[in-house]
Amino acid sequence: MTGSGPIDSHDAIGLAELVRTRAVSPTELLDDAIRRVEATNPAFNFMAQEHYDFARRAIGQGLPEGPFTGVPWLLKDLHTYIEGEVTENGSRLYRDYRAPVTSELVRRYQQAGFVIFGKTTTPEFGLTGTTESTLYGATRNPWNTGHIAGGSSGGAAAAVAAGVIPAAHASDGGGSIRIPASCCGLFGMKPSRGRVPMGPLRTEGWGGLSTNHAITRSVRDSAAILDASWGLEPGSRYGAPPPEGGTYLEQVTREPGQLRVALMTDPFGHSPVDPQCVEAARAAARLCESLGHVVEEAAPVIDAAQLGFASFAIMGPSMAVDLLDRARLLGIELGPDVLEPITLGFVQYGQSFSGMDFARANSILQSAAITMGQFMQDYDVILTPTVAAPPLELGQISLTPGVDFETWGQRAAVFTPFTQIANHTGQPAMSVPLAMSDAGLPIGVHFIGRYGAEDLLFRLAGQLERAAPWHDRRPPIA
């Protein structure tokens, strides 16, 4: 569907090298990426905004010299602002909103030489593990269009899986990089809390639960993109420690040494896990053992119900404040004409929490971080399935699901019981595309590292990529 060309055979680092050696021009890469969007987006629906003229102006004005000069790049349409360009956050409440500022992270991508030519779809405000919205419609999985691409960075994952570009920006507040990476057969790293900037309007999302990075086909792209984007911004209240022993890109080709791996296939809340996902994790454990690592079945003791309360006690009030303030600015009432049912539920639910609830939620998350930190004195990584089932059929966990808020919450939590803990504690975590379901859908395997230890995760990821390469595993319909 996308034809053939450098984008098919090269990752982002490889494309940048072609530009550097003048084997291809930035304009040629941009034109090819746009052609690929036009060929694939009607089937998969991953594009939220087209910034083609913006991209051509950037090339015409001269691109900065950076590690990704001339490489086409897509931003997720969620709090990624380009001054004067549209950002809608997946919501009718922000239809045609034009930001007065450019995000610090976007500036860093531009300084790295990326050519931003559009934005990818997200569910409304990134609130669920599928990318379906009233504003955009359903983003479809390139491996099977009846199934979800994951969320909330499903547009990014679908674009990469479809062969439009080799890497795309994504963000993660409860698994939103790792879930779509798993669903679409890609690599997804969630960095440590405080690693990547979120400003300038604010320096953290959902009280520190959310962070930015990317979904990529190659491990080295993820590492190099993090090299180009990590670091404090003005006003940061905290930041993750720098990598040890060089850049993240340098870690990818280094051996990790013998690691102590805790295998965990039973979620904290003991919800059911599809046997195919359990077997994917166990197969990854066997692969780790074959590479010289020591694997034991072990898990920290975490109260899932308390974590669920803490998540909603932080996300709910945060959503209520933001959306009620937006409504007051517009002079409107919040209702089904501008928000989806589950988003309205977050606003209503968020107003029911007290200040004491919010303080209690922060204490619960701090306690969970301490528990995980103590557990990981004995283990280097925790290995789990990324999600509890292969990619779901569309419609089951959308924000307009035809069920009440509580039922939706239970459905969403049962699908993603393994990813959220890393957001609660701020630890880095990655989904690695190591398995396929019986129906031919991707299944990711999840690794959680110590806080600040993305360098170790990249060493392990590079080793896994060399041992079980996935670069040529592509959706047949893409």
KEPAFI-844881 format. One line per 5 residues: number of its first residue (from 1); their letters; for each residue x, y, z of C-alpha. Coordinates in steps of 0.1 Angstrom, whole numbers, m for minus. Example, Ala and Ser with C-alpha at 12.3 -4.5 7.8 and 13.67 -1.06 7.14 Angstrom:
// KEPAFI-844881
1> as> 123,m45,78  137,m11,71;
END
This chain:
// KEPAFI-844881
1> mtgsg> 0,0,0  29,24,7  52,12,m21  89,11,m15  116,36,m8;
6> pidsh> 141,47,19  113,50,46  107,13,42  143,2,46  157,28,70;
11> daigl> 149,39,105  150,76,115  187,75,122  192,59,88  171,85,70;
16> aelvr> 191,113,87  223,97,74  208,97,38  200,134,42  235,141,56;
21> travs> 252,124,26  228,140,2  215,107,m10  180,121,m5  167,156,3;
26> ptell> 144,166,32  118,176,6  119,142,m11  114,125,23  86,148,32;
31> ddair> 68,143,m1  71,105,3  58,107,38  28,127,27  22,103,m2;
36> rveat> 22,75,24  m3,93,45  m26,98,16  m23,61,7  m29,46,41;
41> npafn> m49,71,62  m82,63,46  m79,28,59  m64,34,93  m74,70,102;
46> fmaqe> m43,81,122  m40,117,111  m56,145,132  m39,175,117  m20,181,84;
51> hydfa> 8,207,88  22,202,53  27,239,46  43,244,80  68,216,71;
56> rraig> 76,230,37  83,264,53  106,249,78  126,232,50  126,264,30;
61> qglpe> 139,284,59  168,260,65  168,231,90  192,231,119  220,206,120;
66> gpftg> 209,178,143  208,141,147  175,139,127  179,167,102  154,162,74;
71> vpwll> 135,133,89  96,136,87  80,136,122  44,135,135  34,149,169;
76> kdlht> 5,134,189  m24,158,190  m23,161,228  m8,192,245  19,195,218;
81> yiege> 17,231,208  31,249,178  24,286,180  m4,295,156  m11,259,145;
86> vteng> m41,238,155  m41,215,185  m74,199,194  m65,173,221  m90,148,205;
91> srlyr> m119,169,217  m147,191,202  m141,214,232  m108,224,216  m119,223,180;
96> dyrap> m97,246,159  m77,258,190  m45,276,181  m19,278,207  m1,311,216;
101> vtsel> 31,292,224  53,264,212  59,235,236  95,231,249  95,195,236;
106> vrryq> 85,206,202  113,231,202  138,203,210  124,182,182  128,211,158;
111> qagfv> 164,217,171  171,180,164  162,186,128  129,168,126  104,181,100;
116> ifgkt> 70,182,117  43,177,91  12,168,111  m4,154,143  m17,120,151;
121> ttpef> m50,110,166  m57,105,203  m89,96,222  m103,127,240  m76,140,263;
126> gltgt> m58,107,261  m82,91,286  m83,55,274  m64,26,259  m80,28,224;
131> testl> m78,57,199  m115,63,191  m132,96,194  m162,116,183  m140,142,168;
136> ygatr> m118,119,147  m136,86,145  m118,53,151  m81,47,145  m77,12,132;
141> npwnt> m49,m13,137  m29,m19,105  m27,m56,114  m65,m59,114  m87,m30,109;
146> ghiag> m115,m44,131  m92,m41,161  m79,m12,181  m45,3,175  m42,9,213;
151> gssgg> m42,43,230  m39,69,238  m10,71,212  m28,49,188  m25,73,159;
156> aaaav> 13,74,163  15,36,164  m8,31,134  13,56,114  45,38,122;
161> aagvi> 31,3,117  16,14,84  51,24,71  44,62,69  74,71,91;
166> paaha> 97,50,112  91,68,145  65,92,160  60,113,191  38,97,218;
171> sdggg> 29,103,254  20,80,283  m1,86,314  m11,50,322  4,30,294;
176> sirip> m3,52,264  30,46,247  33,10,256  m3,m2,249  m3,9,212;
181> asccg> 33,m3,208  21,m37,219  m10,m36,198  9,m26,166  40,m46,170;
186> lfgmk> 64,m17,178  89,m6,204  76,18,231  96,33,259  80,53,287;
191> psrgr> 108,74,303  112,82,340  91,109,355  108,143,350  130,130,321;
196> vpmgp> 112,148,292  98,184,293  61,191,292  61,229,294  58,258,291;
201> lrteg> 22,259,301  29,234,329  58,211,337  39,179,346  7,162,335;
206> wggls> m18,145,358  3,152,389  34,136,373  16,104,360  22,114,324;
211> tnhai> 53,118,303  63,122,266  85,102,243  80,81,211  69,50,195;
216> trsvr> 95,35,171  103,5,150  140,3,161  154,5,196  182,29,185;
221> dsaai> 157,54,172  140,55,206  173,60,224  186,87,200  152,106,202;
226> ldasw> 155,106,240  190,119,238  177,148,218  148,156,241  156,148,277;
231> glepg> 166,174,303  152,201,326  132,230,313  128,264,329  105,260,360;
236> sryga> 109,222,363  103,211,399  124,180,395  143,160,369  154,125,364;
241> pppeg> 192,118,368  214,118,337  223,85,320  254,68,332  283,61,309;
246> gtyle> 274,80,278  244,87,256  213,65,254  222,57,219  255,43,230;
251> qvtre> 237,20,255  218,1,227  249,m17,214  263,m25,249  257,m58,266;
256> pgqlr> 236,m54,298  255,m80,318  237,m106,338  204,m92,350  181,m103,378;
261> valmt> 146,m105,362  113,m108,382  86,m125,361  51,m114,370  21,m126,351;
266> dpfgh> m6,m121,377  m18,m85,379  m19,m67,413  m57,m70,413  m57,m106,401;
271> spvdp> m78,m98,370  m77,m124,342  m49,m125,316  m53,m141,282  m31,m172,281;
276> qcvea> m15,m160,249  m2,m129,268  10,m150,297  29,m173,273  44,m142,255;
281> araaa> 59,m131,289  71,m166,297  87,m170,263  104,m137,268  116,m150,302;
286> rlces> 131,m181,285  148,m158,259  162,m138,288  175,m170,304  191,m180,271;
291> lghvv> 209,m147,271  224,m154,305  199,m135,328  185,m150,360  147,m151,360;
296> eeaap> 125,m157,391  88,m155,395  83,m127,420  61,m96,424  60,m66,448;
301> vidaa> 30,m65,472  8,m36,459  m28,m28,467  m46,m24,434  m77,m9,448;
306> qlgfa> m58,18,466  m39,26,434  m71,28,415  m85,53,440  m53,73,438;
311> sfaim> m54,75,400  m89,88,399  m83,111,428  m55,128,408  m68,125,372;
316> gpsma> m104,134,380  m98,168,397  m71,176,372  m96,170,343  m124,188,361;
321> vdlld> m102,219,366  m89,220,331  m122,214,313  m143,237,335  m118,265,331;
326> rarll> m119,259,293  m157,261,293  m157,293,313  m132,308,289  m156,299,260;
331> gielg> m187,310,279  m204,276,275  m217,247,296  m200,213,295  m223,187,279;
336> pdvle> m225,160,253  m222,185,225  m186,191,234  m175,161,255  m179,124,253;
341> pitlg> m198,105,280  m168,91,299  m150,125,298  m181,141,313  m179,113,339;
346> fvqyg> m144,123,348  m155,160,352  m184,150,375  m164,124,394  m134,148,397;
351> qsfsg> m156,174,415  m165,149,442  m130,145,456  m119,166,485  m85,182,492;
356> mdfar> m79,154,517  m86,128,490  m60,144,468  m34,144,496  m42,108,504;
361> ansil> m38,99,468  m3,114,467  6,95,499  m6,62,483  16,68,452;
366> qsaai> 46,77,473  41,45,493  39,25,460  71,41,448  88,31,480;
371> tmgqf> 75,m4,478  87,m8,442  121,8,450  126,m16,478  116,m46,456;
376> mqdyd> 140,m35,429  169,m36,452  168,m74,445  158,m72,408  170,m52,378;
381> viltp> 138,m54,359  102,m67,362  89,m87,332  52,m88,325  28,m89,296;
386> tvaap> 22,m54,283  m16,m58,281  m39,m86,294  m53,m95,260  m44,m93,223;
391> plelg> m57,m61,206  m94,m57,214  m122,m53,188  m131,m16,183  m158,m1,206;
396> qislt> m151,m19,238  m132,7,258  m139,39,239  m151,70,257  m186,65,242;
401> pgvdf> m190,28,252  m227,27,259  m221,17,295  m218,37,327  m186,52,341;
406> etwgq> m179,24,366  m184,m3,340  m161,14,315  m135,19,342  m135,m18,350;
411> raavf> m132,m28,313  m103,m4,308  m85,m15,339  m88,m52,331  m72,m46,297;
416> tpftq> m42,m27,310  m34,m40,345  4,m41,341  13,m7,326  m1,18,351;
421> ianht> 22,11,380  52,26,362  32,59,359  22,57,396  59,53,406;
426> gqpam> 76,73,379  97,44,367  108,38,331  91,9,313  91,m5,278;
431> svpla> 70,m27,255  90,m49,233  74,m66,202  83,m102,208  51,m122,202;
436> msdag> 21,m127,179  m13,m140,188  m29,m170,171  m50,m146,151  m19,m128,138;
441> lpigv> m21,m98,160  10,m84,179  15,m90,216  41,m69,235  62,m79,264;
446> hfigr> 67,m53,292  99,m45,312  99,m21,342  132,m7,353  145,12,383;
451> ygaed> 137,50,384  162,68,362  175,35,346  165,40,310  201,33,301;
456> llfrl> 198,m3,314  165,m8,297  181,3,264  209,m21,268  185,m49,274;
461> agqle> 162,m38,245  192,m37,222  201,m72,232  166,m85,227  163,m68,193;
466> raapw> 195,m86,182  184,m119,195  148,m118,182  147,m91,155  113,m76,145;
471> hdrrp> 122,m49,119  109,m69,90  77,m80,107  51,m57,89  13,m58,86;
476> pia> 4,m75,53  m22,m48,46  3,m20,51;
END
